Amino acid sequence: MGWLSGIADFANDIFQTSLTASEVGGGLATLGGGLLGGGLTYLGAQDSADATLAAAQTQADALRANAQAAAVAAQPYSVASLAGTASFDDDTKTALLNLSPQLAQIYQGSLDRAGLFGGQASILGADPFGAANVFYDQQQQYFQPREDKARTDLETRLLQQGRLGSSGGAYQTGELERGILEAQQQRQTQSFGQAQSLIESLLGRESADIGQAVGLMNIPLQQAQLGRGIGGDLGQAAQYGLASRSEAAKGLAQANAFSPTGNALSGLGGLFMDNLRPQTGN
């Protein structure tokens, strides 16, 4: 290996040293091994970094996909029955509640009756005494002929007895009129009570019809709650399942972070470093 001797002689002349050919060979071996080992180590580190980045991306993609799947699973379900429907629009985030055609007619009829009864109660309630007079006039149409007949019968009897126009006849006539007046006053009082009862009855029927309408609307509302319950249960179940999937993805990502190629290249770098380094005896 004369070229090693030449290099040693050149170095000794320039640097005024006393290197031997074997020392020059050992230095070159050390330099070459260091360069090769360093290159392989760099390649191994670069490959390990790429694997770690890919693993992190895998985990992030799995988490995003799982979150989206959980959100979809938790969406409310549309529910339909003989009583009506409750439908949900995922795009517009709106809910549509409908009764069946038959129940819809009952619902509308309840509202119509409630408006009718409420309107009548408002009219009567605005003038309760006027309402009482209406009741009294209706009853008076029945009692008026009887009152007139009682007067006619008394006058006829007094006339037959020759007492018409006398003080005794006047007293009997006055007693008859007082009796008729007391009966009329009683009926007026009763009419006021009847008017109040009618107003309360109308308000009660109005409330009952409104309550029936509201009760009918609870049918699709309950179906909507059922749809939400189904979606919520599935969403909760999906969260448990997706959590397991996330852990699996995390484990896979950590496994991918280990790069056999990178570790092998790093090991080879150290191997070359050791083999190319000059061997010295003890």
C-alpha positions as YAML, in Angstrom:
chain: A
units: angstrom
residues:
- id: 1
  name: MET
  ca: [0.00, 0.00, 0.00]
- id: 2
  name: GLY
  ca: [2.57, 2.53, -1.28]
- id: 3
  name: TRP
  ca: [-0.07, 5.22, -1.71]
- id: 4
  name: LEU
  ca: [-0.61, 5.31, 2.05]
- id: 5
  name: SER
  ca: [3.14, 5.77, 2.50]
- id: 6
  name: GLY
  ca: [3.06, 8.59, -0.05]
- id: 7
  name: ILE
  ca: [0.32, 10.33, 1.84]
- id: 8
  name: ALA
  ca: [2.21, 9.90, 5.09]
- id: 9
  name: ASP
  ca: [5.40, 11.32, 3.58]
- id: 10
  name: PHE
  ca: [3.47, 14.29, 2.09]
- id: 11
  name: ALA
  ca: [1.85, 15.05, 5.44]
- id: 12
  name: ASN
  ca: [5.18, 14.76, 7.28]
- id: 13
  name: ASP
  ca: [6.81, 17.21, 4.89]
- id: 14
  name: ILE
  ca: [4.01, 19.76, 5.10]
- id: 15
  name: PHE
  ca: [3.11, 19.55, 8.79]
- id: 16
  name: GLN
  ca: [6.47, 18.39, 10.10]
- id: 17
  name: THR
  ca: [4.94, 15.26, 11.62]
- id: 18
  name: SER
  ca: [6.05, 11.61, 11.85]
- id: 19
  name: LEU
  ca: [2.95, 9.74, 10.63]
- id: 20
  name: THR
  ca: [3.25, 6.15, 9.45]
- id: 21
  name: ALA
  ca: [1.34, 4.49, 6.62]
- id: 22
  name: SER
  ca: [-0.73, 2.42, 9.07]
- id: 23
  name: GLU
  ca: [-1.74, 5.55, 11.01]
- id: 24
  name: VAL
  ca: [-2.84, 7.24, 7.79]
- id: 25
  name: GLY
  ca: [-4.90, 4.16, 6.88]
- id: 26
  name: GLY
  ca: [-6.52, 4.10, 10.29]
- id: 27
  name: GLY
  ca: [-7.42, 7.79, 10.02]
- id: 28
  name: LEU
  ca: [-8.97, 7.35, 6.59]
- id: 29
  name: ALA
  ca: [-10.95, 4.37, 7.84]
- id: 30
  name: THR
  ca: [-12.21, 6.37, 10.77]
- id: 31
  name: LEU
  ca: [-13.16, 9.30, 8.52]
- id: 32
  name: GLY
  ca: [-14.92, 7.08, 5.98]
- id: 33
  name: GLY
  ca: [-16.76, 5.14, 8.63]
- id: 34
  name: GLY
  ca: [-17.87, 8.35, 10.30]
- id: 35
  name: LEU
  ca: [-19.19, 9.80, 7.04]
- id: 36
  name: LEU
  ca: [-21.01, 6.60, 6.08]
- id: 37
  name: GLY
  ca: [-22.36, 6.03, 9.57]
- id: 38
  name: GLY
  ca: [-23.50, 9.63, 9.88]
- id: 39
  name: GLY
  ca: [-25.29, 9.44, 6.53]
- id: 40
  name: LEU
  ca: [-27.07, 6.24, 7.41]
- id: 41
  name: THR
  ca: [-28.00, 7.63, 10.82]
- id: 42
  name: TYR
  ca: [-29.47, 10.75, 9.17]
- id: 43
  name: LEU
  ca: [-31.48, 8.63, 6.73]
- id: 44
  name: GLY
  ca: [-32.75, 6.50, 9.61]
- id: 45
  name: ALA
  ca: [-33.77, 9.55, 11.62]
- id: 46
  name: GLN
  ca: [-35.53, 11.06, 8.59]
- id: 47
  name: ASP
  ca: [-37.46, 7.86, 7.94]
- id: 48
  name: SER
  ca: [-38.48, 7.65, 11.62]
- id: 49
  name: ALA
  ca: [-39.72, 11.25, 11.52]
- id: 50
  name: ASP
  ca: [-41.79, 10.54, 8.42]
- id: 51
  name: ALA
  ca: [-43.33, 7.48, 10.09]
- id: 52
  name: THR
  ca: [-44.17, 9.50, 13.22]
- id: 53
  name: LEU
  ca: [-45.84, 12.21, 11.13]
- id: 54
  name: ALA
  ca: [-47.85, 9.63, 9.19]
- id: 55
  name: ALA
  ca: [-48.95, 8.00, 12.44]
- id: 56
  name: ALA
  ca: [-50.12, 11.34, 13.85]
- id: 57
  name: GLN
  ca: [-52.06, 12.03, 10.67]
- id: 58
  name: THR
  ca: [-53.70, 8.62, 10.89]
- id: 59
  name: GLN
  ca: [-54.81, 9.29, 14.46]
- id: 60
  name: ALA
  ca: [-56.14, 12.77, 13.60]
- id: 61
  name: ASP
  ca: [-58.10, 11.46, 10.61]
- id: 62
  name: ALA
  ca: [-59.63, 8.70, 12.73]
- id: 63
  name: LEU
  ca: [-60.69, 11.16, 15.44]
- id: 64
  name: ARG
  ca: [-62.32, 13.48, 12.92]
- id: 65
  name: ALA
  ca: [-64.14, 10.63, 11.21]
- id: 66
  name: ASN
  ca: [-65.32, 9.25, 14.55]
- id: 67
  name: ALA
  ca: [-66.60, 12.64, 15.68]
- id: 68
  name: GLN
  ca: [-68.55, 13.07, 12.47]
- id: 69
  name: ALA
  ca: [-69.99, 9.55, 12.71]
- id: 70
  name: ALA
  ca: [-71.08, 10.20, 16.31]
- id: 71
  name: ALA
  ca: [-72.82, 13.42, 15.30]
- id: 72
  name: VAL
  ca: [-74.68, 11.66, 12.47]
- id: 73
  name: ALA
  ca: [-75.74, 8.79, 14.74]
- id: 74
  name: ALA
  ca: [-77.13, 11.24, 17.31]
- id: 75
  name: GLN
  ca: [-79.47, 12.98, 14.85]
- id: 76
  name: PRO
  ca: [-83.18, 12.65, 15.71]
- id: 77
  name: TYR
  ca: [-85.21, 10.00, 13.88]
- id: 78
  name: SER
  ca: [-88.45, 10.71, 12.06]
- id: 79
  name: VAL
  ca: [-91.41, 8.85, 13.59]
- id: 80
  name: ALA
  ca: [-94.82, 8.09, 12.02]
- id: 81
  name: SER
  ca: [-97.94, 6.44, 13.43]
- id: 82
  name: LEU
  ca: [-101.68, 6.27, 12.79]
- id: 83
  name: ALA
  ca: [-102.03, 9.43, 14.90]
- id: 84
  name: GLY
  ca: [-99.54, 11.56, 12.97]
- id: 85
  name: THR
  ca: [-95.92, 12.15, 12.03]
- id: 86
  name: ALA
  ca: [-92.84, 13.87, 13.44]
- id: 87
  name: SER
  ca: [-90.15, 14.45, 10.82]
- id: 88
  name: PHE
  ca: [-86.73, 16.10, 11.07]
- id: 89
  name: ASP
  ca: [-84.70, 17.80, 8.36]
- id: 90
  name: ASP
  ca: [-80.97, 17.46, 9.03]
- id: 91
  name: ASP
  ca: [-80.07, 20.06, 6.42]
- id: 92
  name: THR
  ca: [-82.29, 22.87, 7.68]
- id: 93
  name: LYS
  ca: [-82.32, 21.73, 11.32]
- id: 94
  name: THR
  ca: [-86.12, 21.94, 11.47]
- id: 95
  name: ALA
  ca: [-88.86, 19.66, 12.79]
- id: 96
  name: LEU
  ca: [-92.31, 19.20, 11.24]
- id: 97
  name: LEU
  ca: [-95.15, 17.87, 13.44]
- id: 98
  name: ASN
  ca: [-98.42, 16.75, 11.86]
- id: 99
  name: LEU
  ca: [-101.61, 15.06, 13.01]
- id: 100
  name: SER
  ca: [-103.38, 12.44, 10.94]
- id: 101
  name: PRO
  ca: [-106.17, 13.86, 8.72]
- id: 102
  name: GLN
  ca: [-108.85, 12.52, 11.07]
- id: 103
  name: LEU
  ca: [-107.28, 13.96, 14.20]
- id: 104
  name: ALA
  ca: [-106.53, 17.20, 12.35]
- id: 105
  name: GLN
  ca: [-110.27, 17.63, 11.74]
- id: 106
  name: ILE
  ca: [-110.98, 17.04, 15.43]
- id: 107
  name: TYR
  ca: [-108.24, 19.51, 16.31]
- id: 108
  name: GLN
  ca: [-109.68, 22.18, 14.03]
- id: 109
  name: GLY
  ca: [-113.21, 21.51, 15.29]
- id: 110
  name: SER
  ca: [-112.04, 21.97, 18.87]
- id: 111
  name: LEU
  ca: [-110.49, 25.31, 18.02]
- id: 112
  name: ASP
  ca: [-113.62, 26.41, 16.14]
- id: 113
  name: ARG
  ca: [-115.87, 25.51, 19.06]
- id: 114
  name: ALA
  ca: [-113.52, 27.16, 21.49]
- id: 115
  name: GLY
  ca: [-113.77, 30.36, 19.47]
- id: 116
  name: LEU
  ca: [-117.56, 30.12, 19.36]
- id: 117
  name: PHE
  ca: [-117.99, 29.48, 23.07]
- id: 118
  name: GLY
  ca: [-115.40, 32.06, 23.98]
- id: 119
  name: GLY
  ca: [-117.09, 34.65, 21.79]
- id: 120
  name: GLN
  ca: [-120.46, 34.03, 23.40]
- id: 121
  name: ALA
  ca: [-118.96, 34.17, 26.88]
- id: 122
  name: SER
  ca: [-117.30, 37.48, 26.03]
- id: 123
  name: ILE
  ca: [-120.58, 39.00, 24.87]
- id: 124
  name: LEU
  ca: [-122.53, 37.84, 27.90]
- id: 125
  name: GLY
  ca: [-119.72, 38.66, 30.31]
- id: 126
  name: ALA
  ca: [-119.48, 42.22, 29.00]
- id: 127
  name: ASP
  ca: [-123.07, 42.89, 30.22]
- id: 128
  name: PRO
  ca: [-124.16, 40.26, 32.77]
- id: 129
  name: PHE
  ca: [-127.29, 42.22, 33.74]
- id: 130
  name: GLY
  ca: [-128.31, 42.46, 30.12]
- id: 131
  name: ALA
  ca: [-127.79, 38.71, 29.87]
- id: 132
  name: ALA
  ca: [-130.01, 38.26, 32.92]
- id: 133
  name: ASN
  ca: [-132.73, 40.36, 31.27]
- id: 134
  name: VAL
  ca: [-132.53, 38.14, 28.20]
- id: 135
  name: PHE
  ca: [-133.18, 35.09, 30.39]
- id: 136
  name: TYR
  ca: [-135.99, 36.89, 32.18]
- id: 137
  name: ASP
  ca: [-137.66, 37.99, 28.94]
- id: 138
  name: GLN
  ca: [-137.50, 34.44, 27.65]
- id: 139
  name: GLN
  ca: [-139.22, 33.16, 30.80]
- id: 140
  name: GLN
  ca: [-141.69, 36.04, 30.87]
- id: 141
  name: GLN
  ca: [-143.02, 34.96, 27.51]
- id: 142
  name: TYR
  ca: [-144.18, 31.81, 29.26]
- id: 143
  name: PHE
  ca: [-145.54, 33.44, 32.44]
- id: 144
  name: GLN
  ca: [-147.13, 36.54, 30.87]
- id: 145
  name: PRO
  ca: [-150.24, 34.72, 29.54]
- id: 146
  name: ARG
  ca: [-150.76, 33.14, 32.96]
- id: 147
  name: GLU
  ca: [-150.50, 36.51, 34.69]
- id: 148
  name: ASP
  ca: [-152.94, 38.09, 32.25]
- id: 149
  name: LYS
  ca: [-155.38, 35.20, 32.75]
- id: 150
  name: ALA
  ca: [-155.17, 35.58, 36.54]
- id: 151
  name: ARG
  ca: [-156.06, 39.26, 36.23]
- id: 152
  name: THR
  ca: [-158.95, 38.53, 33.85]
- id: 153
  name: ASP
  ca: [-160.33, 35.79, 36.06]
- id: 154
  name: LEU
  ca: [-160.24, 38.07, 39.13]
- id: 155
  name: GLU
  ca: [-161.99, 40.91, 37.33]
- id: 156
  name: THR
  ca: [-164.67, 38.55, 36.04]
- id: 157
  name: ARG
  ca: [-165.29, 37.15, 39.50]
- id: 158
  name: LEU
  ca: [-165.44, 40.58, 41.10]
- id: 159
  name: LEU
  ca: [-167.78, 41.75, 38.39]
- id: 160
  name: GLN
  ca: [-170.09, 38.83, 38.98]
- id: 161
  name: GLN
  ca: [-170.06, 39.54, 42.69]
- id: 162
  name: GLY
  ca: [-170.69, 43.25, 42.15]
- id: 163
  name: ARG
  ca: [-167.49, 44.08, 43.94]
- id: 164
  name: LEU
  ca: [-165.47, 45.40, 40.96]
- id: 165
  name: GLY
  ca: [-164.36, 48.93, 41.85]
- id: 166
  name: SER
  ca: [-165.16, 48.47, 45.52]
- id: 167
  name: SER
  ca: [-162.57, 48.68, 48.27]
- id: 168
  name: GLY
  ca: [-162.74, 44.95, 48.80]
- id: 169
  name: GLY
  ca: [-162.27, 44.32, 45.12]
- id: 170
  name: ALA
  ca: [-159.38, 46.78, 44.99]
- id: 171
  name: TYR
  ca: [-157.69, 44.95, 47.88]
- id: 172
  name: GLN
  ca: [-157.95, 41.60, 46.10]
- id: 173
  name: THR
  ca: [-156.63, 43.15, 42.90]
- id: 174
  name: GLY
  ca: [-153.69, 44.63, 44.82]
- id: 175
  name: GLU
  ca: [-152.88, 41.27, 46.41]
- id: 176
  name: LEU
  ca: [-152.85, 39.63, 42.98]
- id: 177
  name: GLU
  ca: [-150.50, 42.23, 41.54]
- id: 178
  name: ARG
  ca: [-148.15, 41.96, 44.55]
- id: 179
  name: GLY
  ca: [-148.01, 38.19, 44.06]
- id: 180
  name: ILE
  ca: [-147.28, 38.60, 40.34]
- id: 181
  name: LEU
  ca: [-144.55, 41.17, 41.11]
- id: 182
  name: GLU
  ca: [-142.86, 38.97, 43.71]
- id: 183
  name: ALA
  ca: [-142.81, 36.07, 41.27]
- id: 184
  name: GLN
  ca: [-141.30, 38.32, 38.61]
- id: 185
  name: GLN
  ca: [-138.58, 39.53, 41.00]
- id: 186
  name: GLN
  ca: [-137.73, 35.95, 41.89]
- id: 187
  name: ARG
  ca: [-137.43, 35.07, 38.23]
- id: 188
  name: GLN
  ca: [-135.19, 38.09, 37.65]
- id: 189
  name: THR
  ca: [-132.89, 36.96, 40.43]
- id: 190
  name: GLN
  ca: [-132.89, 33.46, 39.04]
- id: 191
  name: SER
  ca: [-132.21, 34.84, 35.56]
- id: 192
  name: PHE
  ca: [-129.07, 36.61, 36.79]
- id: 193
  name: GLY
  ca: [-127.82, 33.36, 38.33]
- id: 194
  name: GLN
  ca: [-128.64, 31.50, 35.12]
- id: 195
  name: ALA
  ca: [-126.72, 34.09, 33.10]
- id: 196
  name: GLN
  ca: [-123.66, 33.66, 35.33]
- id: 197
  name: SER
  ca: [-123.92, 29.89, 35.09]
- id: 198
  name: LEU
  ca: [-124.14, 30.11, 31.31]
- id: 199
  name: ILE
  ca: [-121.07, 32.35, 31.13]
- id: 200
  name: GLU
  ca: [-119.10, 29.95, 33.34]
- id: 201
  name: SER
  ca: [-120.33, 27.01, 31.28]
- id: 202
  name: LEU
  ca: [-119.26, 28.67, 28.05]
- id: 203
  name: LEU
  ca: [-115.84, 29.47, 29.47]
- id: 204
  name: GLY
  ca: [-115.53, 25.89, 30.70]
- id: 205
  name: ARG
  ca: [-116.42, 24.48, 27.31]
- id: 206
  name: GLU
  ca: [-113.97, 26.87, 25.67]
- id: 207
  name: SER
  ca: [-111.20, 25.69, 28.02]
- id: 208
  name: ALA
  ca: [-112.14, 22.05, 27.44]
- id: 209
  name: ASP
  ca: [-111.92, 22.42, 23.66]
- id: 210
  name: ILE
  ca: [-108.62, 24.27, 23.92]
- id: 211
  name: GLY
  ca: [-107.34, 21.52, 26.23]
- id: 212
  name: GLN
  ca: [-108.42, 18.87, 23.73]
- id: 213
  name: ALA
  ca: [-106.62, 20.68, 20.91]
- id: 214
  name: VAL
  ca: [-103.46, 21.01, 22.99]
- id: 215
  name: GLY
  ca: [-103.72, 17.37, 23.98]
- id: 216
  name: LEU
  ca: [-103.92, 16.33, 20.35]
- id: 217
  name: MET
  ca: [-100.80, 18.32, 19.53]
- id: 218
  name: ASN
  ca: [-98.98, 16.37, 22.22]
- id: 219
  name: ILE
  ca: [-99.26, 13.26, 20.03]
- id: 220
  name: PRO
  ca: [-96.74, 14.36, 17.35]
- id: 221
  name: LEU
  ca: [-94.72, 16.09, 20.06]
- id: 222
  name: GLN
  ca: [-94.34, 12.80, 21.91]
- id: 223
  name: GLN
  ca: [-93.37, 11.14, 18.63]
- id: 224
  name: ALA
  ca: [-90.74, 13.84, 18.15]
- id: 225
  name: GLN
  ca: [-89.41, 13.13, 21.64]
- id: 226
  name: LEU
  ca: [-89.33, 9.44, 20.78]
- id: 227
  name: GLY
  ca: [-87.30, 10.24, 17.66]
- id: 228
  name: ARG
  ca: [-84.92, 12.33, 19.73]
- id: 229
  name: GLY
  ca: [-84.65, 9.51, 22.26]
- id: 230
  name: ILE
  ca: [-83.75, 6.99, 19.57]
- id: 231
  name: GLY
  ca: [-81.14, 9.30, 18.13]
- id: 232
  name: GLY
  ca: [-79.79, 10.12, 21.58]
- id: 233
  name: ASP
  ca: [-79.51, 6.44, 22.57]
- id: 234
  name: LEU
  ca: [-77.77, 5.59, 19.31]
- id: 235
  name: GLY
  ca: [-75.52, 8.59, 19.71]
- id: 236
  name: GLN
  ca: [-74.52, 7.46, 23.21]
- id: 237
  name: ALA
  ca: [-73.91, 3.93, 21.99]
- id: 238
  name: ALA
  ca: [-71.95, 5.30, 19.06]
- id: 239
  name: GLN
  ca: [-69.78, 7.32, 21.43]
- id: 240
  name: TYR
  ca: [-68.79, 4.17, 23.32]
- id: 241
  name: GLY
  ca: [-68.05, 2.29, 20.12]
- id: 242
  name: LEU
  ca: [-66.24, 5.19, 18.54]
- id: 243
  name: ALA
  ca: [-64.15, 5.66, 21.67]
- id: 244
  name: SER
  ca: [-62.93, 2.10, 21.22]
- id: 245
  name: ARG
  ca: [-62.21, 2.79, 17.58]
- id: 246
  name: SER
  ca: [-60.27, 5.88, 18.57]
- id: 247
  name: GLU
  ca: [-58.16, 3.88, 21.00]
- id: 248
  name: ALA
  ca: [-57.54, 1.31, 18.29]
- id: 249
  name: ALA
  ca: [-56.51, 4.01, 15.86]
- id: 250
  name: LYS
  ca: [-54.25, 5.50, 18.51]
- id: 251
  name: GLY
  ca: [-52.61, 2.13, 19.06]
- id: 252
  name: LEU
  ca: [-52.16, 1.68, 15.32]
- id: 253
  name: ALA
  ca: [-50.62, 5.11, 15.04]
- id: 254
  name: GLN
  ca: [-48.17, 4.36, 17.82]
- id: 255
  name: ALA
  ca: [-47.29, 1.08, 16.14]
- id: 256
  name: ASN
  ca: [-46.71, 2.86, 12.83]
- id: 257
  name: ALA
  ca: [-44.47, 5.34, 14.59]
- id: 258
  name: PHE
  ca: [-41.90, 2.53, 14.94]
- id: 259
  name: SER
  ca: [-39.94, 2.39, 11.66]
- id: 260
  name: PRO
  ca: [-38.03, -0.87, 11.11]
- id: 261
  name: THR
  ca: [-36.23, 0.71, 8.15]
- id: 262
  name: GLY
  ca: [-35.13, 3.73, 10.14]
- id: 263
  name: ASN
  ca: [-33.91, 1.64, 13.04]
- id: 264
  name: ALA
  ca: [-32.14, -0.72, 10.69]
- id: 265
  name: LEU
  ca: [-30.38, 2.15, 8.88]
- id: 266
  name: SER
  ca: [-29.37, 3.67, 12.20]
- id: 267
  name: GLY
  ca: [-28.01, 0.34, 13.34]
- id: 268
  name: LEU
  ca: [-26.10, -0.12, 10.12]
- id: 269
  name: GLY
  ca: [-24.58, 3.29, 10.58]
- id: 270
  name: GLY
  ca: [-23.23, 2.27, 13.96]
- id: 271
  name: LEU
  ca: [-22.08, -1.07, 12.52]
- id: 272
  name: PHE
  ca: [-20.06, 0.65, 9.81]
- id: 273
  name: MET
  ca: [-18.67, 3.07, 12.34]
- id: 274
  name: ASP
  ca: [-17.45, 0.19, 14.47]
- id: 275
  name: ASN
  ca: [-16.10, -1.95, 11.62]
- id: 276
  name: LEU
  ca: [-14.31, 0.82, 9.80]
- id: 277
  name: ARG
  ca: [-12.71, 2.25, 12.93]
- id: 278
  name: PRO
  ca: [-9.08, 1.05, 13.28]
- id: 279
  name: GLN
  ca: [-8.70, -1.81, 15.69]
- id: 280
  name: THR
  ca: [-6.07, -1.34, 18.40]
- id: 281
  name: GLY
  ca: [-4.73, -3.93, 20.70]
- id: 282
  name: ASN
  ca: [-4.85, -3.71, 24.46]
...
